[in-house]
């Protein structure tokens, strides 16, 4: 007779544990030490909870169309102005500190003599492709806030401040993760020496950033067209006028700009080759997935079925 089920069970457990250990050995590196463990644990918590938080109207981040700041009564206008920001300023606060942080790390890191092997402190991580891509991402977002998007209403100051801190932490994380696993050296601009992973990551990033910009342009164009029609009709608007988005992947999902933003961050994660950057991507995927679901619910309530089909997906065409 063969070994009993009880006898085989420890062998199965050992096999599973050994397989997990082998898989962990093949994973990209993470930040080491107690601080690194704390960062990883916090990222796992954020990734596990962000989706549910954004689904819930009570815990959802209150900015953009979900902001409560601009909905207060006129009698509370003075109070509103003291506790809220204009929406454009709020969005600038979200992205500008991250851009400044990314640029500062690149400048300080570049000033160090890499060829002489000078050591790098927390404030001067070695420049990396991931750090440059992260800087491009936040520079694009700041430029869109200033020159592309149309805003109205006001936003509570707390929400953009918290998101700004989160993005600044992400910019810091990418700068240091990239310097650890994929620092930039002189040969990186020699196409013969560029790793296939870097080419893949940069290509994915470009797809993401172009797709994100294109769908942001479509949204801005719709908003501008809506405002122009309202102005021509000589109407006074008490509330925001929304138009069902069209074009691009808006025919398939509620938030294609979120999808391409995640594609861009996937490119950054690929070139960084660092597990904590992949966890940052997971955090954003969880957050934007919940946000896209809320966006789709909003659109279903706002628009008629002919303008917004009820079976339209949230984020990924034909899937979610």
C-alpha positions, 0 to 999 in steps of 0.5 A, a space after each residue: 500500500 502507498 503512504 497514507 494521506 496523513 503521511 503525504 500531507 507534510 510532504 505537500 506542505 514542504 513542497 508548497 513552501 519550497 515553491 514559494 521560496 523559489 518564487 520569492 527568490 525570482 522576484 524583483 528586490 524590495 527595500 531592505 531592513 525594518 523600514 523596507 518591511 514597513 513600506 511594503 506592509 503599508 503598500 499591501 494595506 493600501 492595495 487591499 483597501 483602496 478599491 473598497 474605499 473608492 466604491 463607498 461614497 462616504 470614504 471616497 476621495 472628495 475631489 473632481 466631480 465628487 468634491 463636496 467643497 463646491 456644493 455648500 449653500 450660498 450662506 456658507 460661502 465665506 466658510 467654504 472659501 476659508 476651508 476649500 480651494 478652487 478646483 484648479 489650485 487643488 489639482 495643482 497641489 496634488 501634482 506639483 510637489 511630486 514634480 518638484 520632488 522628482 526634479 530635486 532628486 534628479 538634480 541632486 543625484 546628477 551632481 554626484 560623481 558617479 564615475 568615481 563611485 561616490 556614495 549616495 545619501 537619501 537626498 541624492 539617489 542615483 538617477 535612473 530611467 524610472 526616475 526620469 519617466 516619473 518626472 515626465 509623468 508628473 510634469 505632464 499632469 501639472 501641464 494639463 492642470 495649468 493649460 488643458 483641463 477646465 475646472 469649476 467649483 471648489 475642493 476641500 483642502 484636506 483631500 488634495 493635501 493627502 493625495 499630494 503626500 501620497 504622490 510625493 511618497 511615490 515619487 520618492 520611492 521611485 527615485 530610490 528604487 530605480 537607483 537601487 535596481 537600475 541606476 542610469 549610467 553613461 552607456 544607457 544612451 547607447 542603443 546597443 547596450 540598452 536592456 530589453 527590459 528598459 526598451 519594453 518599459 519605456 515603450 509601455 510608458 509611452 503608450 500609457 502617457 499618450 493614451 492618457 493625454 488623448 483621453 484627457 484632451 477628449 474630456 477637456 474638449 467636451 467640457 469646453 464645448 459644453 461651456 461654449 453652448 451654455 454661454 451662447 444660450 445666455 444661461 446662468 448655470 447654478 450647477 455643473 453641466 456634464 456631457 457624456 464622453 465620446 471617442 477613443 475608448 470611452 465607447 467601451 469603458 467609463 475611465 480609459 484615462 485611468 486605464 492608460 495612467 496604469 499602463 504608464 505606471 506599469 512602464 515605470 515599474 518595468 524599468 525600475 525592476 523593483 517590487 515596491 514600485 510594482 506594489 505602488 502600481 498595485 495601489 494605484 490599480 486598486 484606487 483607480 479601479 474603485 474610482 472608475 466604478 464610481 465614475 461609471 455609476 455617476 454616468 449611469 445616473 447622469 445620462 440616459 441609456 442612449 447616451 450611456 449604455 448600462 452595460 458599459 465597463 468601468 476600466 478594462 474593455 470587455 472585462 471590468 
